[in-house]
Each structure stands twice: as C-alpha cells, then as structure tokens.
C-alpha cells in the first residue's frame, strides 16, 4: 500500500529530528523540541486515518518519537548521573527510517548520548571541565596545592568500579530479560501446540458428529419405512381375518337349522 502524504511528511520530519539529535546542539536550541511535538501530533493524526499503515510500522514510529521525547527530557536533568540513568531506560528504534540507513539513527543517537553522559560523569568525579582539563579551585589560585595524583587515581579507580558495577547490573538485567523472553517464547509455543491439538480434536469430533448424524437420519428413514410396511401388512391381515369370520358366520347361520 502506498504511503499517504501525512506519512511521508512524518518520515521526513522524523529524519530531520534524528539528524538534529545526532548533532551537537546549543543548550538554548528550541527547534528540536517543537519538531518532536509536531511529530506527536502527526502520529496521532496518522493513527486516526482509515488508510493507516500496519501496526508494526505505527509501533516503530511511536517508539522513535517516544525515544526523542525521552532524550529531550533526559537532557533537561541537572546531574549527569541522572541523565545517564534516564538514558538507560530509552528504547531506540529497531528499523532504519530510510533505506539509506544501515543502522537506525535513533540507536546511533542512543549510543552517542550514553558515551557523552558517561564522559560527563567521569569529568565530574575527576574534577575535569568540558575540555578535559582539571578544574582550578580556590586553593590552587591562592597557591595551595590541589589534590594529589594519588587521590585522582583513587577517584578514577572508584569511578571505574562504579561504572563496572553498573555495567554488570545492566548485563544481569539483560540476562534476566533474555531468560524471561525465552521462557515466554517456550510457554507460547507450548500453548500454541496444545491449542493446535485441541483444534484438531475438536475438528475430528465435529466430523464424527456429522457422520453419526447422517447415519442416524438414514437409519431413522429406514425404520420409518419398515414401520409403515409392518402396519400395512398387519392391517391387511386383520381385514382378511374379519372377512373370513364374517363369511363363516353367514355360512354357519345358513347351514345350521333354526331353533324352534
């Protein structure tokens, strides 16, 4: 089915939003938020159309729009740790928006934002600025020595430990979700097999019931015909007996003398 004009406009605006999200933007940039709001309105209008796309395509559009909306909300958070945590719960698109893309653009944006937030967390914990240089505190400006290299190494080790624990937790959650998905798939296949067997048994029962009904109709017709034949023969036999008795009585009256 050919795409409607509304769907084409939605895809174009979605590609534009994905390209803007992948670029480095100023904090005062407001166009992307307005574009995402327009995407939501277009998506709702597309869902209300009679000639709308299939459910899989609609769900993919919704996933990408929700990802962009969640990314903007995550950028408004103050702490880089909160941004990184919110970024973990975002679900990028699974299918490229255009045929020229090999990997979905939202997935690339997701990886870029994750790396950026991780770098910001490392910079905050190590006391680095946005350019990767150590921040100059008041003590250093007044001539007092700053943190010792040993403290910086300890902070870096602690940060690596926190990131490693966070990564291990993510891997554990991913394994649990994978196990749940496998269990759900196994249960679904088992239920599908049981339903299939039940359908086969029900079809066989219906077929046998139809056959028994046909046989019952045939036997009923034969029994009715047999009953009609039996009634006819019995009626004729009774008529013959009555006639015989009537004739016998007449002969008996004629032959036997009358009583005086």
N, C-alpha and C positions, 0 to 999 in steps of 0.2 A: 504494500500500500504506500503510495507517495506521501511524503511528509507535507503537512499543511504549512501555510505561511507563518502561523504562530509558532509552530515547532522549529522552523528554520531560524526565525528571529531569536528564539530561546537558545538554540545551539550557538548562534553567532555571539550573543551576549555572554553565554557561558564560557566560550573560548576566550573572549576578551577578559573576563573576570579571572580565569585561570592564569592568563598571561600576566595580568597585573599582580596577582597574588605571588607569582614566582619572582617578580622584580622586587628590588629594594625600594621601599616607599618611605616617604616622609611621615612623621607622626601626625601631621595635620592633613594628610590625604583623606579626602571625604568621598571621592567618586566611587571607590570600590564598594563602600557600604551602601550607597544609593543604588549601584548596579545590582547588588545582591538582593536588595529589597524589590527591585523591579523583576528580578528572576523569580522570586517567590510569587509575585502577582501573576506573572506569565505562566508559571507552573500550575497555579490554581485554575487559571482560565483554560489551560490545556486539559486538565483533568475533567473539567465540566463540559468539554466538547463531546459531541456524539461520535465523531470520527477520530477519536483519540488513539494514540499508539497502544501497543500491547503493554501489559502490566510490567513486564521486565524492563522495558525502556523507561516507563514512568518512574519505576522504583530507582533506576540508575540516575535519572535526572534529580530525583528527590535526594538521593544520597550525596550527590555532588553539591547541590545547593545547601544542604544541611552542613556539609563539611566546610564550605566557605563561610557560612554564618557562624559556625563554631570557632573557626580560625580567627575571625574578627573579634569575637567575644574573648578569646584567649589573649589576644594582643592587648586588650584593654586592662588586663590584670596588672597589678603593680609588681609582684615578685616574679622573678624568673623561674623559681621552683613551681609556683602556681601555674605559670604558663606551660612549663614542661609537663606537669601533671594533667592539665586540661588537654594538652596536645596528644597525650597518650589515648584519650578516650574518643578522639576523632576517627571517623571511618572514611577513608578516601574512596573515590570511585573505582570500580573494577574493570570498566570497559573504557577504552580511549574515546574521547568525544568526537574526534575526526579520524579519518583513515590515515592521515599523515603521521599520527602519533603511534609509536610502538609501545610506550608505557603511558598509562593515564596521567594527565598533567596534575591532577589532584594528589596522586601518590608521590610525584616528584616534589610538589609543594610541601606535602606532609614530611618527607624526609629532610628537606631543607630547613623547615621550621624546627624540627626536632634537633638537628645539629646546631642551629642558631641558639635555641634555648639552653642546650647543654653547654655551649661555649659561654653563654651569659652566666650560667650557674658557676662554672669554673672560674670565670673572671671575678664574680662576686666573692667567692670563697677565698681566692688567692689575692684579692685586693688589686685586681687589674682594671684598667679602664677599657673603653671600647676599642682602642688601638692596640691593645695587648701589652701596654706599658704599665709598670707598677704605679699605683696612685701615691701621690706625695701627701703625707698627712702633716698635721701641725708640728709634730715633734721633729720631722725631717727639715721643715722650713726654718725651725728655730735652732737647728744644729744638733738636735738629739738624734741618735742613731735609730733607724727604723727596725722592723722585725728582722731577726737574724735569719740567715739562709736555712738553718735547721728548722725553724718554725715554719718557713714557707714549704720546705719538703714535707714536714709533718702534715700541714694543711692539704698539700697536694695528695699525700697518701690517704688522708681521711676522705677527701673528695673522691678519689678513685675507688675507695672502699664503699662509699655510699652509692656511687654510680654502679659498681659491680653488684651490690645487693639489690639495687633497683632493677638492674638487668636480669638478675637471677629470679626476682619476683615476677617479672614480665614473662620470662621463659616458663616458669612454673604455671602461671595463669594460662599461657598459651597451650601448654601440655594438657592442663585440665580441660580447657575448652575443646581441644582436639579430641580428648578422650570422651567428653560428653557428646561431641558431634558423631564420633564413631559409634557410641552406644545408641544414640538416637537413630543413626542410619541402620544399625543392626535390628533395633526394635521395629523400625519402619518396614524393613524387608520381611521380618518375621510376621508382622501384622498383615502385610500385603500377601504373603504366602497363605496365611490362614484364611484371609478373605477370599482369595482365589479358590482355595479348596472348598470353602463354604458355597461359593457361587456355583462351582461345578456340581457339588452335591445337590444344591437346590435345583439346578437345571435338570439333573438326572431325575430328581423326584417329580418335578413338573412333567417331564416326558413320560415317566411311568404312570403318573396320574392320568394323563391324556390317553395313554394306551388302555388303561383299565376302564376309563370312561367309555371309550369306543367299544371295548369288549362287552361292557355292561349294557350298552344300548343294543348291541347285536343280540345278546342273549335275551334281553327283555322282549325284543321283537319276535324272536323265535318262540319264547314262552307264550306270548300273546297269541301267536298263530296256532300253537299247539293247543292252547286252552280253547280257542274258538273251534278247532276241529273236534276236540273231545265233546264240547257242548252240542255240536251239530249231530254227532253220532248218537249221543245219549238221547237227544230229542227224537230222532227218528226211531230209535229202539222203543222208546215209550209210546210213540204213536202206533207203532206196529203191534205192541202188546195190547194197547187199548182196543184197537180194531179187532184183534183176534178174540179178545174177551167178549166184545160186543156181538160178533158173529156167532161165537159159541153159545151165548145166552139165547140168541134168537133160535138157533137150531135146537137147543135144549127145550125151549118152550114149544116149538112145533112138534117135536118128536114125542115128548112125554105127554101122557093123557092128562086131561084136566081133572081135577079133584071134584067129586060130587059133594 
